[in-house]
Amino acid sequence: MKMLLIVARDSMLSELEALLRENGISAYTIISNVKGKGLTGRVDGAFLNPDINSIIFSVLPSDQADRAVSALTALHTAQGQPVPLKVFTLPCEEHV
């Protein structure tokens, strides 16, 4: 099992949820109003920096996580400019 962790601008949520659905992922959690600083700049929801991030995470079989990462990588590279999108996978064990 793997945990898929996606950090992206809140404005991308609809597109990301559609991509997950297209790849057979129907169970995930979204954490909204995430602030921070990264490669594409500061994200703090303030007047001068109104952007805000969300985090999507899902626990999946390894093969399904790998397919989702491939689709997310294709989305990222198709834009031709830095996209406020980071994707991580972590090994995951379910205990309860």
Biotite code that builds the C-alpha atoms (Angstrom):
import biotite.structure as struc

atoms = struc.array([
    struc.Atom([0.000, 0.000, 0.000], chain_id="A", res_id=1, res_name="MET", atom_name="CA", element="C"),
    struc.Atom([1.046, 3.588, -0.619], chain_id="A", res_id=2, res_name="LYS", atom_name="CA", element="C"),
    struc.Atom([-0.206, 6.917, 0.612], chain_id="A", res_id=3, res_name="MET", atom_name="CA", element="C"),
    struc.Atom([-0.612, 9.400, -2.210], chain_id="A", res_id=4, res_name="LEU", atom_name="CA", element="C"),
    struc.Atom([-0.124, 12.987, -1.031], chain_id="A", res_id=5, res_name="LEU", atom_name="CA", element="C"),
    struc.Atom([-0.941, 15.856, -3.395], chain_id="A", res_id=6, res_name="ILE", atom_name="CA", element="C"),
    struc.Atom([-0.308, 19.519, -2.548], chain_id="A", res_id=7, res_name="VAL", atom_name="CA", element="C"),
    struc.Atom([-1.879, 21.958, -5.010], chain_id="A", res_id=8, res_name="ALA", atom_name="CA", element="C"),
    struc.Atom([-3.599, 25.298, -5.343], chain_id="A", res_id=9, res_name="ARG", atom_name="CA", element="C"),
    struc.Atom([-7.199, 25.200, -4.200], chain_id="A", res_id=10, res_name="ASP", atom_name="CA", element="C"),
    struc.Atom([-8.226, 26.387, -7.673], chain_id="A", res_id=11, res_name="SER", atom_name="CA", element="C"),
    struc.Atom([-7.020, 23.041, -9.111], chain_id="A", res_id=12, res_name="MET", atom_name="CA", element="C"),
    struc.Atom([-9.254, 20.853, -6.906], chain_id="A", res_id=13, res_name="LEU", atom_name="CA", element="C"),
    struc.Atom([-11.949, 20.157, -9.504], chain_id="A", res_id=14, res_name="SER", atom_name="CA", element="C"),
    struc.Atom([-9.382, 19.140, -12.104], chain_id="A", res_id=15, res_name="GLU", atom_name="CA", element="C"),
    struc.Atom([-7.507, 16.950, -9.609], chain_id="A", res_id=16, res_name="LEU", atom_name="CA", element="C"),
    struc.Atom([-10.667, 15.235, -8.365], chain_id="A", res_id=17, res_name="GLU", atom_name="CA", element="C"),
    struc.Atom([-11.651, 14.467, -11.964], chain_id="A", res_id=18, res_name="ALA", atom_name="CA", element="C"),
    struc.Atom([-8.188, 13.023, -12.614], chain_id="A", res_id=19, res_name="LEU", atom_name="CA", element="C"),
    struc.Atom([-8.484, 10.828, -9.511], chain_id="A", res_id=20, res_name="LEU", atom_name="CA", element="C"),
    struc.Atom([-11.928, 9.587, -10.607], chain_id="A", res_id=21, res_name="ARG", atom_name="CA", element="C"),
    struc.Atom([-10.609, 8.817, -14.096], chain_id="A", res_id=22, res_name="GLU", atom_name="CA", element="C"),
    struc.Atom([-7.913, 6.668, -12.459], chain_id="A", res_id=23, res_name="ASN", atom_name="CA", element="C"),
    struc.Atom([-10.362, 4.715, -10.302], chain_id="A", res_id=24, res_name="GLY", atom_name="CA", element="C"),
    struc.Atom([-9.680, 6.540, -7.044], chain_id="A", res_id=25, res_name="ILE", atom_name="CA", element="C"),
    struc.Atom([-12.921, 7.131, -5.179], chain_id="A", res_id=26, res_name="SER", atom_name="CA", element="C"),
    struc.Atom([-11.704, 7.407, -1.573], chain_id="A", res_id=27, res_name="ALA", atom_name="CA", element="C"),
    struc.Atom([-9.560, 10.357, -0.503], chain_id="A", res_id=28, res_name="TYR", atom_name="CA", element="C"),
    struc.Atom([-9.411, 13.169, 2.015], chain_id="A", res_id=29, res_name="THR", atom_name="CA", element="C"),
    struc.Atom([-9.043, 16.880, 1.233], chain_id="A", res_id=30, res_name="ILE", atom_name="CA", element="C"),
    struc.Atom([-7.572, 19.330, 3.702], chain_id="A", res_id=31, res_name="ILE", atom_name="CA", element="C"),
    struc.Atom([-8.283, 22.913, 2.659], chain_id="A", res_id=32, res_name="SER", atom_name="CA", element="C"),
    struc.Atom([-6.883, 26.293, 3.634], chain_id="A", res_id=33, res_name="ASN", atom_name="CA", element="C"),
    struc.Atom([-3.265, 25.072, 3.681], chain_id="A", res_id=34, res_name="VAL", atom_name="CA", element="C"),
    struc.Atom([-0.618, 27.781, 3.893], chain_id="A", res_id=35, res_name="LYS", atom_name="CA", element="C"),
    struc.Atom([3.113, 27.662, 3.237], chain_id="A", res_id=36, res_name="GLY", atom_name="CA", element="C"),
    struc.Atom([5.979, 28.583, 0.960], chain_id="A", res_id=37, res_name="LYS", atom_name="CA", element="C"),
    struc.Atom([7.507, 26.620, -1.885], chain_id="A", res_id=38, res_name="GLY", atom_name="CA", element="C"),
    struc.Atom([8.999, 26.779, -5.352], chain_id="A", res_id=39, res_name="LEU", atom_name="CA", element="C"),
    struc.Atom([6.119, 28.833, -6.775], chain_id="A", res_id=40, res_name="THR", atom_name="CA", element="C"),
    struc.Atom([6.134, 31.317, -3.876], chain_id="A", res_id=41, res_name="GLY", atom_name="CA", element="C"),
    struc.Atom([4.347, 32.060, -0.647], chain_id="A", res_id=42, res_name="ARG", atom_name="CA", element="C"),
    struc.Atom([0.778, 30.865, -0.142], chain_id="A", res_id=43, res_name="VAL", atom_name="CA", element="C"),
    struc.Atom([-0.891, 32.500, 2.819], chain_id="A", res_id=44, res_name="ASP", atom_name="CA", element="C"),
    struc.Atom([-4.345, 33.662, 1.745], chain_id="A", res_id=45, res_name="GLY", atom_name="CA", element="C"),
    struc.Atom([-3.475, 37.281, 2.551], chain_id="A", res_id=46, res_name="ALA", atom_name="CA", element="C"),
    struc.Atom([-4.453, 40.356, 0.555], chain_id="A", res_id=47, res_name="PHE", atom_name="CA", element="C"),
    struc.Atom([-1.135, 40.506, -1.332], chain_id="A", res_id=48, res_name="LEU", atom_name="CA", element="C"),
    struc.Atom([-0.915, 36.703, -1.715], chain_id="A", res_id=49, res_name="ASN", atom_name="CA", element="C"),
    struc.Atom([-4.518, 35.534, -2.033], chain_id="A", res_id=50, res_name="PRO", atom_name="CA", element="C"),
    struc.Atom([-3.719, 31.990, -3.195], chain_id="A", res_id=51, res_name="ASP", atom_name="CA", element="C"),
    struc.Atom([-4.392, 29.076, -0.876], chain_id="A", res_id=52, res_name="ILE", atom_name="CA", element="C"),
    struc.Atom([-3.422, 25.405, -1.117], chain_id="A", res_id=53, res_name="ASN", atom_name="CA", element="C"),
    struc.Atom([-5.205, 22.161, -0.430], chain_id="A", res_id=54, res_name="SER", atom_name="CA", element="C"),
    struc.Atom([-3.820, 18.726, 0.342], chain_id="A", res_id=55, res_name="ILE", atom_name="CA", element="C"),
    struc.Atom([-5.397, 15.557, -1.013], chain_id="A", res_id=56, res_name="ILE", atom_name="CA", element="C"),
    struc.Atom([-4.346, 12.223, 0.370], chain_id="A", res_id=57, res_name="PHE", atom_name="CA", element="C"),
    struc.Atom([-5.432, 8.693, -0.309], chain_id="A", res_id=58, res_name="SER", atom_name="CA", element="C"),
    struc.Atom([-4.229, 5.223, 0.681], chain_id="A", res_id=59, res_name="VAL", atom_name="CA", element="C"),
    struc.Atom([-4.079, 2.931, -2.327], chain_id="A", res_id=60, res_name="LEU", atom_name="CA", element="C"),
    struc.Atom([-2.683, -0.334, -3.602], chain_id="A", res_id=61, res_name="PRO", atom_name="CA", element="C"),
    struc.Atom([0.794, 0.345, -5.009], chain_id="A", res_id=62, res_name="SER", atom_name="CA", element="C"),
    struc.Atom([-0.188, -0.217, -8.658], chain_id="A", res_id=63, res_name="ASP", atom_name="CA", element="C"),
    struc.Atom([-3.117, 2.206, -8.426], chain_id="A", res_id=64, res_name="GLN", atom_name="CA", element="C"),
    struc.Atom([-0.920, 4.842, -6.745], chain_id="A", res_id=65, res_name="ALA", atom_name="CA", element="C"),
    struc.Atom([1.664, 4.430, -9.514], chain_id="A", res_id=66, res_name="ASP", atom_name="CA", element="C"),
    struc.Atom([-1.011, 4.985, -12.208], chain_id="A", res_id=67, res_name="ARG", atom_name="CA", element="C"),
    struc.Atom([-2.221, 8.114, -10.420], chain_id="A", res_id=68, res_name="ALA", atom_name="CA", element="C"),
    struc.Atom([1.341, 9.453, -10.144], chain_id="A", res_id=69, res_name="VAL", atom_name="CA", element="C"),
    struc.Atom([1.825, 8.912, -13.889], chain_id="A", res_id=70, res_name="SER", atom_name="CA", element="C"),
    struc.Atom([-1.387, 10.839, -14.645], chain_id="A", res_id=71, res_name="ALA", atom_name="CA", element="C"),
    struc.Atom([-0.428, 13.648, -12.247], chain_id="A", res_id=72, res_name="LEU", atom_name="CA", element="C"),
    struc.Atom([3.069, 13.827, -13.754], chain_id="A", res_id=73, res_name="THR", atom_name="CA", element="C"),
    struc.Atom([1.543, 14.153, -17.226], chain_id="A", res_id=74, res_name="ALA", atom_name="CA", element="C"),
    struc.Atom([-0.691, 16.984, -15.968], chain_id="A", res_id=75, res_name="LEU", atom_name="CA", element="C"),
    struc.Atom([2.323, 18.720, -14.417], chain_id="A", res_id=76, res_name="HIS", atom_name="CA", element="C"),
    struc.Atom([4.531, 18.512, -17.518], chain_id="A", res_id=77, res_name="THR", atom_name="CA", element="C"),
    struc.Atom([1.756, 19.476, -19.965], chain_id="A", res_id=78, res_name="ALA", atom_name="CA", element="C"),
    struc.Atom([1.486, 22.973, -18.502], chain_id="A", res_id=79, res_name="GLN", atom_name="CA", element="C"),
    struc.Atom([4.877, 24.175, -19.800], chain_id="A", res_id=80, res_name="GLY", atom_name="CA", element="C"),
    struc.Atom([5.464, 26.430, -16.793], chain_id="A", res_id=81, res_name="GLN", atom_name="CA", element="C"),
    struc.Atom([5.866, 25.886, -13.047], chain_id="A", res_id=82, res_name="PRO", atom_name="CA", element="C"),
    struc.Atom([2.589, 24.477, -11.747], chain_id="A", res_id=83, res_name="VAL", atom_name="CA", element="C"),
    struc.Atom([1.720, 24.775, -8.052], chain_id="A", res_id=84, res_name="PRO", atom_name="CA", element="C"),
    struc.Atom([1.476, 20.994, -7.720], chain_id="A", res_id=85, res_name="LEU", atom_name="CA", element="C"),
    struc.Atom([3.584, 18.560, -5.699], chain_id="A", res_id=86, res_name="LYS", atom_name="CA", element="C"),
    struc.Atom([2.967, 14.818, -5.548], chain_id="A", res_id=87, res_name="VAL", atom_name="CA", element="C"),
    struc.Atom([4.464, 12.393, -3.036], chain_id="A", res_id=88, res_name="PHE", atom_name="CA", element="C"),
    struc.Atom([4.014, 8.724, -2.224], chain_id="A", res_id=89, res_name="THR", atom_name="CA", element="C"),
    struc.Atom([4.859, 7.112, 1.084], chain_id="A", res_id=90, res_name="LEU", atom_name="CA", element="C"),
    struc.Atom([4.810, 3.487, 2.156], chain_id="A", res_id=91, res_name="PRO", atom_name="CA", element="C"),
    struc.Atom([1.700, 2.884, 4.203], chain_id="A", res_id=92, res_name="CYS", atom_name="CA", element="C"),
    struc.Atom([0.352, 0.184, 6.506], chain_id="A", res_id=93, res_name="GLU", atom_name="CA", element="C"),
    struc.Atom([-3.261, -0.004, 7.695], chain_id="A", res_id=94, res_name="GLU", atom_name="CA", element="C"),
    struc.Atom([-3.544, -0.972, 11.358], chain_id="A", res_id=95, res_name="HIS", atom_name="CA", element="C"),
    struc.Atom([-7.224, -0.537, 12.207], chain_id="A", res_id=96, res_name="VAL", atom_name="CA", element="C"),
])
